[in-house]
Amino acid sequence: MEFLIDHWDFLRIRKKYWMIPLLIMVIILLLNVLSSGFAIAPFIYTIY
């Protein structure tokens, strides 16, 4: 959790708001991998 807070502070201080969608997609993909792809996969496919 500390990593996310540090990353959010970095984005806010350096005005790198364009990285927020990238961070969201990485989190979604990590959730997909960690859950073996069965529960979240239908939601991921609707995004693409």
All heavy atoms as atom14 arrays in JSON, in Angstrom:
{
  "sequence": "MEFLIDHWDFLRIRKKYWMIPLLIMVIILLLNVLSSGFAIAPFIYTIY",
  "atom14_mask": [
    [1, 1, 1, 1, 1, 1, 1, 1, 0, 0, 0, 0, 0, 0],
    [1, 1, 1, 1, 1, 1, 1, 1, 1, 0, 0, 0, 0, 0],
    [1, 1, 1, 1, 1, 1, 1, 1, 1, 1, 1, 0, 0, 0],
    [1, 1, 1, 1, 1, 1, 1, 1, 0, 0, 0, 0, 0, 0],
    [1, 1, 1, 1, 1, 1, 1, 1, 0, 0, 0, 0, 0, 0],
    [1, 1, 1, 1, 1, 1, 1, 1, 0, 0, 0, 0, 0, 0],
    [1, 1, 1, 1, 1, 1, 1, 1, 1, 1, 0, 0, 0, 0],
    [1, 1, 1, 1, 1, 1, 1, 1, 1, 1, 1, 1, 1, 1],
    [1, 1, 1, 1, 1, 1, 1, 1, 0, 0, 0, 0, 0, 0],
    [1, 1, 1, 1, 1, 1, 1, 1, 1, 1, 1, 0, 0, 0],
    [1, 1, 1, 1, 1, 1, 1, 1, 0, 0, 0, 0, 0, 0],
    [1, 1, 1, 1, 1, 1, 1, 1, 1, 1, 1, 0, 0, 0],
    [1, 1, 1, 1, 1, 1, 1, 1, 0, 0, 0, 0, 0, 0],
    [1, 1, 1, 1, 1, 1, 1, 1, 1, 1, 1, 0, 0, 0],
    [1, 1, 1, 1, 1, 1, 1, 1, 1, 0, 0, 0, 0, 0],
    [1, 1, 1, 1, 1, 1, 1, 1, 1, 0, 0, 0, 0, 0],
    [1, 1, 1, 1, 1, 1, 1, 1, 1, 1, 1, 1, 0, 0],
    [1, 1, 1, 1, 1, 1, 1, 1, 1, 1, 1, 1, 1, 1],
    [1, 1, 1, 1, 1, 1, 1, 1, 0, 0, 0, 0, 0, 0],
    [1, 1, 1, 1, 1, 1, 1, 1, 0, 0, 0, 0, 0, 0],
    [1, 1, 1, 1, 1, 1, 1, 0, 0, 0, 0, 0, 0, 0],
    [1, 1, 1, 1, 1, 1, 1, 1, 0, 0, 0, 0, 0, 0],
    [1, 1, 1, 1, 1, 1, 1, 1, 0, 0, 0, 0, 0, 0],
    [1, 1, 1, 1, 1, 1, 1, 1, 0, 0, 0, 0, 0, 0],
    [1, 1, 1, 1, 1, 1, 1, 1, 0, 0, 0, 0, 0, 0],
    [1, 1, 1, 1, 1, 1, 1, 0, 0, 0, 0, 0, 0, 0],
    [1, 1, 1, 1, 1, 1, 1, 1, 0, 0, 0, 0, 0, 0],
    [1, 1, 1, 1, 1, 1, 1, 1, 0, 0, 0, 0, 0, 0],
    [1, 1, 1, 1, 1, 1, 1, 1, 0, 0, 0, 0, 0, 0],
    [1, 1, 1, 1, 1, 1, 1, 1, 0, 0, 0, 0, 0, 0],
    [1, 1, 1, 1, 1, 1, 1, 1, 0, 0, 0, 0, 0, 0],
    [1, 1, 1, 1, 1, 1, 1, 1, 0, 0, 0, 0, 0, 0],
    [1, 1, 1, 1, 1, 1, 1, 0, 0, 0, 0, 0, 0, 0],
    [1, 1, 1, 1, 1, 1, 1, 1, 0, 0, 0, 0, 0, 0],
    [1, 1, 1, 1, 1, 1, 0, 0, 0, 0, 0, 0, 0, 0],
    [1, 1, 1, 1, 1, 1, 0, 0, 0, 0, 0, 0, 0, 0],
    [1, 1, 1, 1, 0, 0, 0, 0, 0, 0, 0, 0, 0, 0],
    [1, 1, 1, 1, 1, 1, 1, 1, 1, 1, 1, 0, 0, 0],
    [1, 1, 1, 1, 1, 0, 0, 0, 0, 0, 0, 0, 0, 0],
    [1, 1, 1, 1, 1, 1, 1, 1, 0, 0, 0, 0, 0, 0],
    [1, 1, 1, 1, 1, 0, 0, 0, 0, 0, 0, 0, 0, 0],
    [1, 1, 1, 1, 1, 1, 1, 0, 0, 0, 0, 0, 0, 0],
    [1, 1, 1, 1, 1, 1, 1, 1, 1, 1, 1, 0, 0, 0],
    [1, 1, 1, 1, 1, 1, 1, 1, 0, 0, 0, 0, 0, 0],
    [1, 1, 1, 1, 1, 1, 1, 1, 1, 1, 1, 1, 0, 0],
    [1, 1, 1, 1, 1, 1, 1, 0, 0, 0, 0, 0, 0, 0],
    [1, 1, 1, 1, 1, 1, 1, 1, 0, 0, 0, 0, 0, 0],
    [1, 1, 1, 1, 1, 1, 1, 1, 1, 1, 1, 1, 0, 0]
  ],
  "atom14_positions": [
    [[0.82, -1.19, 0.0], [0.0, 0.0, 0.0], [0.87, 1.25, 0.0], [0.5, 2.25, -0.59], [-0.92, -0.04, 1.22], [-2.0, 0.97, 1.18], [-3.1, 0.59, -0.18], [-4.29, 1.83, 0.04], [0.0, 0.0, 0.0], [0.0, 0.0, 0.0], [0.0, 0.0, 0.0], [0.0, 0.0, 0.0], [0.0, 0.0, 0.0], [0.0, 0.0, 0.0]],
    [[2.0, 1.17, 0.67], [2.89, 2.32, 0.71], [3.41, 2.68, -0.68], [3.6, 3.85, -1.0], [4.07, 2.02, 1.64], [4.98, 3.21, 1.85], [6.08, 2.88, 2.84], [5.93, 1.96, 3.65], [7.11, 3.57, 2.75], [0.0, 0.0, 0.0], [0.0, 0.0, 0.0], [0.0, 0.0, 0.0], [0.0, 0.0, 0.0], [0.0, 0.0, 0.0]],
    [[3.61, 1.66, -1.52], [4.07, 1.91, -2.88], [3.05, 2.76, -3.65], [3.42, 3.68, -4.38], [4.31, 0.59, -3.61], [4.59, 0.76, -5.07], [5.81, 1.22, -5.49], [3.61, 0.46, -6.01], [6.07, 1.38, -6.84], [3.86, 0.62, -7.35], [5.1, 1.08, -7.77], [0.0, 0.0, 0.0], [0.0, 0.0, 0.0], [0.0, 0.0, 0.0]],
    [[1.77, 2.44, -3.49], [0.74, 3.2, -4.2], [0.67, 4.64, -3.71], [0.49, 5.56, -4.51], [-0.62, 2.52, -4.04], [-0.75, 1.17, -4.73], [-2.11, 0.57, -4.42], [-0.55, 1.31, -6.22], [0.0, 0.0, 0.0], [0.0, 0.0, 0.0], [0.0, 0.0, 0.0], [0.0, 0.0, 0.0], [0.0, 0.0, 0.0], [0.0, 0.0, 0.0]],
    [[0.83, 4.83, -2.42], [0.81, 6.19, -1.87], [2.01, 6.98, -2.37], [1.87, 8.15, -2.78], [0.78, 6.15, -0.33], [-0.54, 5.54, 0.14], [0.99, 7.54, 0.26], [-0.59, 5.23, 1.61], [0.0, 0.0, 0.0], [0.0, 0.0, 0.0], [0.0, 0.0, 0.0], [0.0, 0.0, 0.0], [0.0, 0.0, 0.0], [0.0, 0.0, 0.0]],
    [[3.18, 6.36, -2.39], [4.37, 7.03, -2.91], [4.23, 7.36, -4.39], [4.62, 8.44, -4.84], [5.61, 6.17, -2.7], [6.04, 6.11, -1.25], [5.62, 6.99, -0.46], [6.78, 5.17, -0.9], [0.0, 0.0, 0.0], [0.0, 0.0, 0.0], [0.0, 0.0, 0.0], [0.0, 0.0, 0.0], [0.0, 0.0, 0.0], [0.0, 0.0, 0.0]],
    [[3.67, 6.43, -5.13], [3.47, 6.66, -6.55], [2.47, 7.79, -6.78], [2.66, 8.62, -7.68], [3.02, 5.37, -7.23], [3.09, 5.43, -8.72], [4.28, 5.42, -9.39], [2.12, 5.55, -9.65], [4.03, 5.51, -10.69], [2.73, 5.58, -10.87], [0.0, 0.0, 0.0], [0.0, 0.0, 0.0], [0.0, 0.0, 0.0], [0.0, 0.0, 0.0]],
    [[1.4, 7.83, -6.02], [0.42, 8.89, -6.15], [1.04, 10.25, -5.83], [0.78, 11.24, -6.52], [-0.78, 8.63, -5.25], [-1.77, 9.75, -5.31], [-2.02, 10.66, -4.34], [-2.62, 10.09, -6.4], [-2.97, 11.55, -4.76], [-3.36, 11.22, -6.02], [-2.82, 9.55, -7.67], [-4.27, 11.82, -6.87], [-3.73, 10.16, -8.5], [-4.45, 11.27, -8.11]],
    [[1.88, 10.31, -4.79], [2.57, 11.56, -4.46], [3.48, 11.99, -5.6], [3.57, 13.18, -5.92], [3.37, 11.41, -3.17], [2.49, 11.35, -1.94], [1.32, 11.79, -2.01], [2.97, 10.85, -0.9], [0.0, 0.0, 0.0], [0.0, 0.0, 0.0], [0.0, 0.0, 0.0], [0.0, 0.0, 0.0], [0.0, 0.0, 0.0], [0.0, 0.0, 0.0]],
    [[4.17, 11.05, -6.2], [5.03, 11.36, -7.34], [4.22, 11.96, -8.48], [4.61, 12.97, -9.07], [5.77, 10.11, -7.81], [6.49, 10.28, -9.12], [7.71, 10.92, -9.15], [5.94, 9.8, -10.29], [8.37, 11.09, -10.35], [6.59, 9.96, -11.49], [7.81, 10.61, -11.53], [0.0, 0.0, 0.0], [0.0, 0.0, 0.0], [0.0, 0.0, 0.0]],
    [[3.08, 11.32, -8.8], [2.25, 11.82, -9.9], [1.72, 13.22, -9.6], [1.67, 14.08, -10.48], [1.09, 10.86, -10.15], [1.44, 9.49, -10.68], [0.17, 8.65, -10.78], [2.13, 9.57, -12.0], [0.0, 0.0, 0.0], [0.0, 0.0, 0.0], [0.0, 0.0, 0.0], [0.0, 0.0, 0.0], [0.0, 0.0, 0.0], [0.0, 0.0, 0.0]],
    [[1.33, 13.44, -8.37], [0.74, 14.72, -8.0], [1.78, 15.84, -7.99], [1.54, 16.93, -8.5], [0.08, 14.6, -6.64], [-0.84, 15.76, -6.31], [-1.37, 15.61, -4.94], [-0.19, 15.57, -4.06], [-0.2, 15.22, -2.81], [-1.32, 14.84, -2.26], [0.88, 15.2, -2.09], [0.0, 0.0, 0.0], [0.0, 0.0, 0.0], [0.0, 0.0, 0.0]],
    [[2.96, 15.57, -7.44], [3.99, 16.6, -7.32], [4.59, 16.94, -8.68], [4.8, 18.1, -9.01], [5.08, 16.15, -6.33], [4.5, 16.13, -4.92], [6.29, 17.06, -6.39], [5.39, 15.47, -3.89], [0.0, 0.0, 0.0], [0.0, 0.0, 0.0], [0.0, 0.0, 0.0], [0.0, 0.0, 0.0], [0.0, 0.0, 0.0], [0.0, 0.0, 0.0]],
    [[4.85, 15.93, -9.48], [5.5, 16.16, -10.77], [4.51, 16.45, -11.9], [4.92, 16.59, -13.05], [6.34, 14.96, -11.14], [7.35, 14.59, -10.1], [8.7, 14.46, -10.73], [9.63, 13.85, -9.8], [10.57, 14.54, -9.17], [10.68, 15.82, -9.36], [11.39, 13.92, -8.35], [0.0, 0.0, 0.0], [0.0, 0.0, 0.0], [0.0, 0.0, 0.0]],
    [[3.22, 16.5, -11.59], [2.17, 16.79, -12.57], [2.17, 15.79, -13.73], [2.02, 16.15, -14.88], [2.33, 18.21, -13.13], [2.39, 19.29, -12.1], [1.03, 19.63, -11.54], [1.05, 20.91, -10.76], [1.23, 20.74, -9.34], [0.0, 0.0, 0.0], [0.0, 0.0, 0.0], [0.0, 0.0, 0.0], [0.0, 0.0, 0.0], [0.0, 0.0, 0.0]],
    [[2.34, 14.53, -13.42], [2.33, 13.47, -14.43], [0.97, 12.79, -14.46], [0.86, 11.57, -14.37], [3.42, 12.43, -14.11], [4.79, 12.98, -14.01], [5.39, 13.18, -15.37], [6.85, 13.61, -15.19], [7.47, 13.95, -16.42], [0.0, 0.0, 0.0], [0.0, 0.0, 0.0], [0.0, 0.0, 0.0], [0.0, 0.0, 0.0], [0.0, 0.0, 0.0]],
    [[-0.07, 13.57, -14.65], [-1.42, 13.02, -14.62], [-1.71, 12.08, -15.78], [-2.61, 11.26, -15.71], [-2.44, 14.15, -14.6], [-2.35, 15.01, -13.37], [-2.05, 16.36, -13.45], [-2.54, 14.46, -12.11], [-1.95, 17.14, -12.31], [-2.45, 15.22, -10.98], [-2.15, 16.57, -11.08], [-2.06, 17.33, -9.96], [0.0, 0.0, 0.0], [0.0, 0.0, 0.0]],
    [[-0.94, 12.17, -16.85], [-1.16, 11.29, -17.99], [-0.8, 9.84, -17.66], [-1.2, 8.92, -18.37], [-0.34, 11.76, -19.19], [1.13, 11.8, -18.93], [1.84, 12.85, -18.43], [2.06, 10.75, -19.13], [3.16, 12.52, -18.31], [3.33, 11.24, -18.73], [1.98, 9.45, -19.6], [4.47, 10.46, -18.8], [3.12, 8.68, -19.66], [4.35, 9.18, -19.27]],
    [[-0.06, 9.62, -16.56], [0.32, 8.26, -16.17], [-0.77, 7.54, -15.39], [-0.67, 6.33, -15.18], [1.6, 8.3, -15.34], [2.83, 8.7, -16.12], [4.3, 8.71, -15.11], [4.55, 6.96, -14.88], [0.0, 0.0, 0.0], [0.0, 0.0, 0.0], [0.0, 0.0, 0.0], [0.0, 0.0, 0.0], [0.0, 0.0, 0.0], [0.0, 0.0, 0.0]],
    [[-1.79, 8.24, -14.96], [-2.85, 7.62, -14.15], [-3.58, 6.51, -14.92], [-3.76, 5.42, -14.37], [-3.81, 8.69, -13.6], [-3.06, 9.55, -12.59], [-5.04, 8.05, -12.97], [-3.83, 10.75, -12.09], [0.0, 0.0, 0.0], [0.0, 0.0, 0.0], [0.0, 0.0, 0.0], [0.0, 0.0, 0.0], [0.0, 0.0, 0.0], [0.0, 0.0, 0.0]],
    [[-3.99, 6.72, -16.17], [-4.63, 5.6, -16.89], [-3.7, 4.4, -17.06], [-4.14, 3.25, -16.99], [-5.0, 6.19, -18.25], [-5.06, 7.65, -18.02], [-4.07, 7.95, -16.95], [0.0, 0.0, 0.0], [0.0, 0.0, 0.0], [0.0, 0.0, 0.0], [0.0, 0.0, 0.0], [0.0, 0.0, 0.0], [0.0, 0.0, 0.0], [0.0, 0.0, 0.0]],
    [[-2.42, 4.67, -17.26], [-1.45, 3.59, -17.37], [-1.36, 2.8, -16.08], [-1.35, 1.56, -16.08], [-0.08, 4.16, -17.74], [1.05, 3.18, -17.89], [0.8, 2.27, -19.08], [2.36, 3.92, -18.05], [0.0, 0.0, 0.0], [0.0, 0.0, 0.0], [0.0, 0.0, 0.0], [0.0, 0.0, 0.0], [0.0, 0.0, 0.0], [0.0, 0.0, 0.0]],
    [[-1.34, 3.49, -14.97], [-1.3, 2.84, -13.66], [-2.56, 2.01, -13.42], [-2.48, 0.88, -12.92], [-1.15, 3.89, -12.56], [-1.09, 3.38, -11.14], [0.16, 2.54, -10.93], [-1.11, 4.54, -10.16], [0.0, 0.0, 0.0], [0.0, 0.0, 0.0], [0.0, 0.0, 0.0], [0.0, 0.0, 0.0], [0.0, 0.0, 0.0], [0.0, 0.0, 0.0]],
    [[-3.7, 2.52, -13.82], [-4.96, 1.78, -13.66], [-4.95, 0.5, -14.49], [-5.35, -0.56, -14.01], [-6.16, 2.68, -14.02], [-6.3, 3.78, -12.98], [-7.44, 1.87, -14.14], [-7.3, 4.85, -13.34], [0.0, 0.0, 0.0], [0.0, 0.0, 0.0], [0.0, 0.0, 0.0], [0.0, 0.0, 0.0], [0.0, 0.0, 0.0], [0.0, 0.0, 0.0]],
    [[-4.45, 0.59, -15.72], [-4.4, -0.6, -16.57], [-3.43, -1.64, -16.01], [-3.71, -2.84, -16.06], [-4.0, -0.22, -18.0], [-5.06, 0.56, -18.73], [-6.65, -0.28, -18.79], [-6.24, -1.71, -19.75], [0.0, 0.0, 0.0], [0.0, 0.0, 0.0], [0.0, 0.0, 0.0], [0.0, 0.0, 0.0], [0.0, 0.0, 0.0], [0.0, 0.0, 0.0]],
    [[-2.32, -1.2, -15.45], [-1.37, -2.14, -14.86], [-2.0, -2.85, -13.66], [-1.85, -4.06, -13.49], [-0.06, -1.42, -14.46], [0.8, -2.28, -13.58], [0.68, -0.99, -15.7], [0.0, 0.0, 0.0], [0.0, 0.0, 0.0], [0.0, 0.0, 0.0], [0.0, 0.0, 0.0], [0.0, 0.0, 0.0], [0.0, 0.0, 0.0], [0.0, 0.0, 0.0]],
    [[-2.73, -2.11, -12.84], [-3.39, -2.71, -11.69], [-4.44, -3.72, -12.13], [-4.53, -4.82, -11.58], [-4.02, -1.61, -10.8], [-2.91, -0.82, -10.11], [-4.95, -2.22, -9.77], [-3.39, 0.41, -9.39], [0.0, 0.0, 0.0], [0.0, 0.0, 0.0], [0.0, 0.0, 0.0], [0.0, 0.0, 0.0], [0.0, 0.0, 0.0], [0.0, 0.0, 0.0]],
    [[-5.2, -3.39, -13.16], [-6.21, -4.31, -13.67], [-5.56, -5.58, -14.22], [-6.02, -6.7, -13.96], [-7.08, -3.63, -14.74], [-7.98, -2.6, -14.09], [-7.9, -4.64, -15.51], [-8.75, -1.74, -15.07], [0.0, 0.0, 0.0], [0.0, 0.0, 0.0], [0.0, 0.0, 0.0], [0.0, 0.0, 0.0], [0.0, 0.0, 0.0], [0.0, 0.0, 0.0]],
    [[-4.48, -5.43, -14.96], [-3.8, -6.6, -15.5], [-3.18, -7.46, -14.4], [-3.21, -8.68, -14.47], [-2.74, -6.17, -16.51], [-3.3, -5.62, -17.82], [-2.17, -5.09, -18.7], [-4.12, -6.65, -18.56], [0.0, 0.0, 0.0], [0.0, 0.0, 0.0], [0.0, 0.0, 0.0], [0.0, 0.0, 0.0], [0.0, 0.0, 0.0], [0.0, 0.0, 0.0]],
    [[-2.64, -6.82, -13.37], [-2.11, -7.59, -12.24], [-3.22, -8.36, -11.52], [-3.02, -9.51, -11.13], [-1.4, -6.66, -11.26], [0.0, -6.22, -11.67], [0.53, -5.21, -10.68], [0.92, -7.4, -11.79], [0.0, 0.0, 0.0], [0.0, 0.0, 0.0], [0.0, 0.0, 0.0], [0.0, 0.0, 0.0], [0.0, 0.0, 0.0], [0.0, 0.0, 0.0]],
    [[-4.36, -7.73, -11.37], [-5.48, -8.44, -10.75], [-5.91, -9.63, -11.6], [-6.27, -10.68, -11.07], [-6.66, -7.49, -10.54], [-6.51, -6.48, -9.42], [-7.69, -5.51, -9.44], [-6.39, -7.17, -8.08], [0.0, 0.0, 0.0], [0.0, 0.0, 0.0], [0.0, 0.0, 0.0], [0.0, 0.0, 0.0], [0.0, 0.0, 0.0], [0.0, 0.0, 0.0]],
    [[-5.87, -9.45, -12.9], [-6.24, -10.53, -13.8], [-5.27, -11.7, -13.68], [-5.67, -12.86, -13.65], [-6.28, -10.02, -15.23], [-6.93, -11.0, -16.16], [-7.64, -11.88, -15.73], [-6.69, -10.84, -17.44], [0.0, 0.0, 0.0], [0.0, 0.0, 0.0], [0.0, 0.0, 0.0], [0.0, 0.0, 0.0], [0.0, 0.0, 0.0], [0.0, 0.0, 0.0]],
    [[-3.99, -11.41, -13.59], [-2.98, -12.47, -13.46], [-3.08, -13.16, -12.1], [-3.02, -14.38, -12.01], [-1.57, -11.88, -13.68], [-0.5, -12.88, -13.29], [-1.4, -11.46, -15.13], [0.0, 0.0, 0.0], [0.0, 0.0, 0.0], [0.0, 0.0, 0.0], [0.0, 0.0, 0.0], [0.0, 0.0, 0.0], [0.0, 0.0, 0.0], [0.0, 0.0, 0.0]],
    [[-3.25, -12.37, -11.05], [-3.3, -12.95, -9.71], [-4.54, -13.79, -9.46], [-4.53, -14.7, -8.65], [-3.2, -11.84, -8.65], [-1.85, -11.12, -8.6], [-1.92, -9.98, -7.6], [-0.73, -12.08, -8.27], [0.0, 0.0, 0.0], [0.0, 0.0, 0.0], [0.0, 0.0, 0.0], [0.0, 0.0, 0.0], [0.0, 0.0, 0.0], [0.0, 0.0, 0.0]],
    [[-5.63, -13.46, -10.15], [-6.86, -14.22, -9.94], [-6.99, -15.36, -10.95], [-8.07, -15.92, -11.12], [-8.07, -13.31, -10.05], [-8.21, -12.86, -11.39], [0.0, 0.0, 0.0], [0.0, 0.0, 0.0], [0.0, 0.0, 0.0], [0.0, 0.0, 0.0], [0.0, 0.0, 0.0], [0.0, 0.0, 0.0], [0.0, 0.0, 0.0], [0.0, 0.0, 0.0]],
    [[-5.93, -15.7, -11.62], [-5.9, -16.77, -12.63], [-6.78, -16.47, -13.83], [-7.06, -17.36, -14.62], [-6.29, -18.11, -12.02], [-5.44, -18.44, -10.97], [0.0, 0.0, 0.0], [0.0, 0.0, 0.0], [0.0, 0.0, 0.0], [0.0, 0.0, 0.0], [0.0, 0.0, 0.0], [0.0, 0.0, 0.0], [0.0, 0.0, 0.0], [0.0, 0.0, 0.0]],
    [[-7.26, -15.27, -13.94], [-7.97, -14.86, -15.14], [-9.41, -15.32, -15.26], [-10.05, -15.03, -16.25], [0.0, 0.0, 0.0], [0.0, 0.0, 0.0], [0.0, 0.0, 0.0], [0.0, 0.0, 0.0], [0.0, 0.0, 0.0], [0.0, 0.0, 0.0], [0.0, 0.0, 0.0], [0.0, 0.0, 0.0], [0.0, 0.0, 0.0], [0.0, 0.0, 0.0]],
    [[-9.94, -16.02, -14.29], [-11.29, -16.54, -14.45], [-12.37, -15.55, -14.03], [-13.37, -15.4, -14.72], [-11.46, -17.84, -13.68], [-10.57, -18.93, -14.2], [-9.56, -19.45, -13.42], [-10.74, -19.42, -15.48], [-8.74, -20.45, -13.9], [-9.93, -20.42, -15.97], [-8.92, -20.93, -15.18], [0.0, 0.0, 0.0], [0.0, 0.0, 0.0], [0.0, 0.0, 0.0]],
    [[-12.17, -14.88, -12.94], [-13.23, -14.02, -12.42], [-13.25, -12.64, -13.08], [-14.31, -12.08, -13.29], [-13.06, -13.86, -10.91], [0.0, 0.0, 0.0], [0.0, 0.0, 0.0], [0.0, 0.0, 0.0], [0.0, 0.0, 0.0], [0.0, 0.0, 0.0], [0.0, 0.0, 0.0], [0.0, 0.0, 0.0], [0.0, 0.0, 0.0], [0.0, 0.0, 0.0]],
    [[-12.09, -12.12, -13.41], [-12.04, -10.75, -13.92], [-11.97, -10.72, -15.45], [-12.22, -9.7, -16.06], [-10.83, -10.02, -13.3], [-10.98, -10.01, -11.79], [-10.7, -8.61, -13.79], [-9.81, -9.41, -11.06], [0.0, 0.0, 0.0], [0.0, 0.0, 0.0], [0.0, 0.0, 0.0], [0.0, 0.0, 0.0], [0.0, 0.0, 0.0], [0.0, 0.0, 0.0]],
    [[-11.68, -11.82, -16.08], [-11.48, -11.86, -17.53], [-12.64, -11.28, -18.33], [-12.4, -10.51, -19.26], [-11.19, -13.29, -17.97], [0.0, 0.0, 0.0], [0.0, 0.0, 0.0], [0.0, 0.0, 0.0], [0.0, 0.0, 0.0], [0.0, 0.0, 0.0], [0.0, 0.0, 0.0], [0.0, 0.0, 0.0], [0.0, 0.0, 0.0], [0.0, 0.0, 0.0]],
    [[-13.9, -11.57, -18.02], [-14.98, -10.97, -18.82], [-14.99, -9.45, -18.76], [-15.31, -8.78, -19.74], [-16.26, -11.54, -18.2], [-15.84, -12.77, -17.54], [-14.43, -12.54, -17.07], [0.0, 0.0, 0.0], [0.0, 0.0, 0.0], [0.0, 0.0, 0.0], [0.0, 0.0, 0.0], [0.0, 0.0, 0.0], [0.0, 0.0, 0.0], [0.0, 0.0, 0.0]],
    [[-14.6, -8.89, -17.64], [-14.58, -7.44, -17.52], [-13.4, -6.85, -18.29], [-13.5, -5.76, -18.85], [-14.52, -7.02, -16.05], [-15.68, -7.54, -15.27], [-15.5, -8.54, -14.32], [-16.95, -7.04, -15.48], [-16.57, -9.01, -13.6], [-18.03, -7.51, -14.77], [-17.85, -8.51, -13.81], [0.0, 0.0, 0.0], [0.0, 0.0, 0.0], [0.0, 0.0, 0.0]],
    [[-12.29, -7.56, -18.31], [-11.12, -7.09, -19.06], [-11.42, -7.08, -20.55], [-11.07, -6.16, -21.26], [-9.89, -7.97, -18.76], [-9.54, -7.91, -17.27], [-8.7, -7.58, -19.6], [-9.12, -6.57, -16.78], [0.0, 0.0, 0.0], [0.0, 0.0, 0.0], [0.0, 0.0, 0.0], [0.0, 0.0, 0.0], [0.0, 0.0, 0.0], [0.0, 0.0, 0.0]],
    [[-12.08, -8.12, -21.04], [-12.35, -8.21, -22.46], [-13.31, -7.13, -22.93], [-13.25, -6.7, -24.07], [-12.9, -9.6, -22.81], [-11.89, -10.7, -22.59], [-12.25, -11.87, -21.94], [-10.58, -10.55, -23.0], [-11.33, -12.86, -21.72], [-9.65, -11.55, -22.79], [-10.03, -12.71, -22.15], [-9.11, -13.69, -21.93], [0.0, 0.0, 0.0], [0.0, 0.0, 0.0]],
    [[-14.18, -6.66, -22.05], [-15.1, -5.6, -22.46], [-14.37, -4.26, -22.57], [-14.82, -3.39, -23.33], [-16.27, -5.46, -21.48], [-15.75, -5.18, -20.18], [-17.1, -6.71, -21.45], [0.0, 0.0, 0.0], [0.0, 0.0, 0.0], [0.0, 0.0, 0.0], [0.0, 0.0, 0.0], [0.0, 0.0, 0.0], [0.0, 0.0, 0.0], [0.0, 0.0, 0.0]],
    [[-13.27, -4.09, -21.87], [-12.5, -2.85, -21.97], [-11.83, -2.77, -23.33], [-11.78, -1.72, -23.95], [-11.45, -2.77, -20.84], [-12.17, -2.61, -19.49], [-10.49, -1.61, -21.06], [-11.23, -2.67, -18.3], [0.0, 0.0, 0.0], [0.0, 0.0, 0.0], [0.0, 0.0, 0.0], [0.0, 0.0, 0.0], [0.0, 0.0, 0.0], [0.0, 0.0, 0.0]],
    [[-11.29, -3.87, -23.8], [-10.59, -3.88, -25.07], [-11.59, -4.04, -26.18], [-11.41, -3.98, -27.28], [-9.56, -4.99, -25.12], [-8.47, -4.82, -24.1], [-8.32, -5.73, -23.06], [-7.61, -3.75, -24.17], [-7.32, -5.57, -22.11], [-6.61, -3.59, -23.23], [-6.46, -4.51, -22.23], [-5.48, -4.34, -21.29], [0.0, 0.0, 0.0], [0.0, 0.0, 0.0]]
  ]
}
